[in-house]
């Protein structure tokens, strides 16, 4: 911006006359000051968004010091590439989504890898499965930790390739979308529950402040439908989208594949294949029932959840917090949200615990059962903001015939306490602070 430093302005004096002063320099200096502060602010936002510390960062570094290769897998747009490029700045980055790089890797894998004698980051590594056969020899000969960092958005394909070629040589990490704590780092320290459910947890929505009503339909079309067409040669994307919508309508419910496939108009074999891909691509998580029955008849069907509630809301046609307040899906979406947060915390810290649910034929149910190999910890999930002792009934019933003590009630209220029988009542924002092995 050019400033004219010799501009003269007239100023009315006390006596009514005028005097002239040179003011251009002062105005110019003020403008420069504003632009300087704006630039510093924008630079701060850039580094905040680009370099945000993910909770899995420490685990990835630890694995890179222990294994010759590290695989970071998770749904598309969960922040895998950004994170590994931040952690391993000295490594060259190659994406096998690039058709030229992919063709080179497919036709001359040895020549492709020879460009990286000190290792590299290979994004979407599952796109060229036979590359892993050549990687095995390279990392065995070099015998250096953290040489190659691989990322992928399809767990089944990547794990299959790793099992065949790199078993015992690679550390495996699941990176899901942002946790409650990570979202707060974007300056959203006070985010309401409805807003949290509606927006989900994909980093780009918070980084670029994109309307989730625009982002999720594009995500479904650009990534989900394209990936599934490649994996299963799906001809009718309309029917597959319908399958996804029907899955969203079953959140928190026991899954009946027969019913789901009948409603979608497909056979069970096709439905099972589609469900398997949805799981391996981190779109859906099936929570299995716990095997211990305590002399009760227990259900054996898994419960269906989405990894991200924002995606589920989009598929359900819920676009505003007002609609979320009135929908009968709100309780199921909150339950989904809590289960997903537990999964993120487990993966980010490499916990040993496994998650289940428990339900008998009389309707006694534990929404989430944490099994750490030594004890079982029940968790009840309620979307209401008001605490009632009646909300602890299922926990106490389960404790009575399991011989267990304690447990957790996670809800949307502010009152937090520990009951006489050891059950902890807490707000959902404290999930990340829970001590789980």
C-alpha positions, 0 to 999 in steps of 0.5 A, spaced: 500 500 500 502 506 498 502 512 503 502 519 501 506 522 507 506 530 505 498 530 505 496 536 509 489 537 513 485 543 515 484 543 523 479 548 526 482 551 532 479 554 538 479 561 535 475 558 529 481 559 525 484 553 521 491 550 521 495 545 517 498 539 519 502 533 516 498 527 517 499 522 512 505 519 516 501 518 522 495 515 518 500 510 514 503 508 520 496 506 523 494 502 517 501 498 517 500 497 524 493 494 523 496 490 517 501 487 521 497 485 527 492 482 522 498 478 518 501 475 525 494 473 527 493 469 520 500 466 521 498 464 528 491 461 525 495 457 520 500 454 524 495 452 529 491 449 524 497 446 520 501 443 526 495 442 531 498 436 536 494 430 535 493 425 541 496 419 537 503 423 535 507 420 541 505 413 540 507 414 532 514 417 535 514 411 539 513 406 534 517 409 529 523 408 534 521 401 535 519 398 528 522 399 522 516 401 519 509 404 521 502 404 518 497 409 520 490 407 518 484 411 518 478 414 515 479 419 509 480 426 511 482 424 519 488 427 518 493 422 517 497 425 512 498 432 515 500 428 522 505 424 519 508 429 514 509 434 521 512 428 525 517 426 519 519 433 516 525 430 513 522 424 509 520 425 502 512 424 501 509 420 496 502 419 495 499 413 491 493 417 489 497 420 484 496 416 478 504 417 475 506 415 482 502 409 482 503 407 475 511 407 477 510 403 483 506 398 479 510 397 473 517 398 477 516 397 484 524 396 485 525 402 481 520 406 485 523 404 492 530 405 490 529 413 490 528 413 497 534 410 500 533 413 507 526 411 507 519 415 505 512 417 507 508 413 502 500 415 502 495 410 501 499 405 500 494 399 500 493 402 492 499 398 490 499 391 494 505 388 491 509 394 493 510 391 500 514 385 498 519 389 496 519 393 502 520 387 506 527 386 503 529 393 503 527 394 511 530 387 513 537 389 509 537 396 512 535 394 519 533 401 521 527 404 526 522 408 523 524 408 515 518 407 512 511 411 514 505 408 511 498 411 511 492 408 508 484 409 508 482 401 507 484 397 513 482 390 510 487 391 504 493 394 508 492 389 513 492 384 508 498 386 505 502 387 512 500 380 514 503 377 508 510 381 507 511 385 514 508 382 520 513 383 526 516 389 522 511 394 522 507 398 528 500 399 526 496 405 529 489 407 528 487 414 527 480 416 527 477 423 527 478 429 532 477 427 540 473 432 544 480 435 547 483 436 540 477 440 537 478 444 543 485 446 540 481 449 534 479 454 539 472 451 540 473 450 548 465 451 549 462 447 544 455 445 545 453 437 545 448 438 539 453 442 535 458 437 536 454 431 534 452 435 528 459 437 526 462 430 527 470 430 528 473 431 521 479 436 522 477 440 515 470 442 518 474 445 524 480 448 520 476 451 514 470 452 518 466 449 513 458 448 513 457 440 515 451 440 511 456 442 505 462 438 507 459 431 508 454 430 502 461 431 498 465 426 502 460 421 501 460 422 494 467 424 493 470 418 497 466 413 500 462 412 493 468 412 489 472 407 494 467 402 494 466 402 487 473 401 486 473 395 491 466 392 489 465 394 482 458 397 485 454 399 479 448 402 483 451 408 487 444 410 489 442 403 492 449 403 496 447 410 498 440 407 500 444 402 504 448 407 508 442 411 510 438 405 512 445 403 517 444 410 519 437 409 521 439 403 525 444 407 530 445 404 537 441 398 535 442 390 534 444 389 527 439 384 523 442 383 516 436 380 514 432 386 515 437 391 513 438 387 506 430 386 505 429 394 506 435 395 501 432 390 496 439 386 496 441 379 498 444 378 504 451 376 501 451 383 498 449 386 504 455 382 508 460 384 503 458 392 503 458 392 511 465 389 511 468 394 507 464 399 511 468 397 517 475 396 514 474 403 511 472 406 518 465 408 516 462 403 521 463 400 527 460 394 530 460 393 537 460 386 539 456 383 545 460 380 551 461 373 551 460 372 559 453 370 560 452 370 568 447 364 567 443 369 563 440 368 556 444 374 552 443 376 545 449 375 540 448 380 535 452 386 534 450 393 535 451 398 529 455 405 530 458 410 525 465 412 527 463 419 526 456 422 528 456 428 523 456 423 517 450 419 520 447 426 521 448 428 514 445 421 512 439 421 516 437 428 513 439 432 520 442 439 518 441 443 524 441 443 531 434 445 532 432 438 528 437 435 532 433 437 538 427 434 536 429 428 532 428 421 536 435 419 533 438 424 538 439 419 544 442 414 539 447 419 536 449 421 543 450 414 545 454 413 538 458 419 540 460 416 546 462 410 544 466 413 538 470 417 543 472 411 547 475 408 541 479 414 539 482 414 546 483 407 546 487 407 539 491 414 541 494 411 547 494 403 545 490 401 550 489 394 551 482 394 553 476 391 549 469 394 548 463 390 548 456 391 550 451 386 554 444 385 554 440 379 556 433 377 554 429 381 559 432 387 557 437 389 562 443 392 558 449 395 559 451 400 553 458 399 553 462 394 557 470 395 558 474 389 558 481 390 560 483 382 561 482 383 569 475 386 570 469 388 567 467 396 567 460 398 565 458 404 562 451 407 562 450 413 556 444 418 557 443 424 553 439 428 558 442 434 562 438 432 568 441 426 573 436 421 576 437 415 580 433 411 576 438 412 570 443 407 574 438 402 575 441 398 569 448 398 572 446 396 579 442 390 576 448 388 572 452 389 578 448 385 582 448 378 578 455 379 576 458 381 582 461 387 580 462 394 583 462 401 580 461 403 573 460 410 570 454 414 567 456 419 562 450 424 560 449 431 558 448 434 565 453 438 569 452 435 576 458 430 577 459 425 583 460 418 586 455 414 589 455 410 595 456 404 591 462 406 587 458 409 580 461 415 577 456 420 574 460 425 569 459 429 563 461 427 556 467 432 556 470 428 561 471 422 557 478 423 555 480 424 562 478 417 564 483 412 566 483 406 562 488 400 561 
